[in-house]
Amino acid sequence: MISLFDIFKIGIGPSSSHTIGPMRAARRFMTHLEPDAPVERIRVTLYGSLAWTASGHATDKAVILGLVGEAPETIDPDAADGIVESVTARRALLIDDRRIEFDPATDIVLDKETVPPFHPNTLQFEALAPDGTCLARARFCSVGGGFIVPETHTEGATYALPDMPFDFTSGKELLARTVESQQSIAGVVTANESALRSEAEIHAYLDRIIDIMMACIERGLHQTGTLPGRLKVRRRAAALYARLRESALQNQRPAHEIMDWVSLFAIAVNEENAAGGRVVTAPTNGAAGVIPAVLRYYRDFCPNASRQGMRDFLLTAAAIGGLFKLNASISGAEVGCQGEVGVASSMAAAGLAAALGANPLQVENAAEIGMEHHLGMTCDPVAGLVQIPCIERNAFGAVKAINAASLAMHGDGDHHVSLDQVIRTMAETGRDMNHRYKETSLGGLAVNLPEC
């Protein structure tokens, strides 16, 4: 089991694997440098998907922020650009009154030729002496959802909590733990998280995640203008919001209007993500709008919705996300968008079903349905930006999640395809997928949509 504190990370957009992960890696490298080492210059090399989409996914910006000690969960998104501009202008890092040469134009190297041995999201940091000698070198893999591991540890990475009362590494084991403990999935997760912290701390973190998700929606509903990047995509959420509020005053309203609201909530979040705003990885930034949109749907449109129901939603979603992370991937660079929006939709379907009172079998079925109908989805961001098709794709992922939860709850939990089988299928599909469709912007819409 992976902790919900790791599945739901607080950070900034536009990408968890290409922004949050590299920022954390850069910060970790600088933290472990010997304070008295005669470091003259820092050099960073980005490989694979990180190199191909460095600017569009703000990886270059993230590296700079991490090198000066900023952390994704605490940085002020409104101050980030100013910090980057300052470093770029002086071509140096100022750290504890120490000046280290660093010119982003030449010291961030985009290596698009070398194939990383373990993971497509690989980056290398080097601390150089005045004579060019390498004093320290570290290589990290950003493996999705903001998780980073040293390259040498990629194969043996483990995320398990210690001494868990109800350990599980598969959907089958998770269901068995609910029977054994006579608890819901949310109850099992709470019991496991309690091995590390108090229930009050768990609830406080869940409430913080809920509040940030809802605040992100609200901010996105009121922002206008153009998103960063050469596509010049105009924000749509504010105009959609105005039209839906006007429509709400009409006597005759379409039956599908609620789904329009759900789509709006997801678009609002992902426009904020694209603009580098404060978001929650759920489980990634590229898929950050799905769970907040479905959670808001539960809060605003479901009778008897409660704060505890919202907590149970996230606890259940965390269990499902952890299974995908452990047994497949949540990295678009590794398995395509099925590992991002697909996993988010699966998590949201399970969370909604749980909040609405579904039994564990129905919850597992909802999660399975959510992923089954995202299998094979490619990650092909146009111009390397987390905008087209990512923003609308989150809206569809949210609607699919609600449909999956509804279908599962109309059944008794008995179904042919298990969650474990669909997770295994997703992993195999991702391995078979051509690298052009895995967050490189070398295939799909990224090459067939003219940039105007």
Secondary structure, 3 states (H helix, E strand, C coil): CECHHHHCEEEECCCHHHHHHHHHHHHHHHHCCCCCCCCCEEEEEEEHHHHHCCCCCCHHHHHHHHHCCCCCCCCCHHHHHHHHHHHHHHCEEEECCEEEECCHHHHEEEECCCCCCCCCCEEEEEEECCCCCEEEEEEEEEEECCEEEEHHHCCCCCCECCCCCCCCCCHHHHHHHHHHHCCCHHHHHHHHHCCCCCHHHHHHHHHHHHHHHHHHHHHHHHCCCECCCCCCCECCHHHHHHHHHHHCCCCCCCCCHHHHHHHHHHHHHHHHHHCCCEEEECCCCCCCCHHHHHHHHHHHHCCCCCHHHHHHHHHHHHHHHHHHHHHCCCCHHHHCHHHCHHHHHHHHHHHHHHHCCCCHHHHHHHHHHHHHCCCCCCECCHHHCCCCCHHHHHHHHHHHHHHHHHHHHCCCCCCCCCHHHHHHHHHHHHHHCCHHHECCCCCCHHHHCCCC
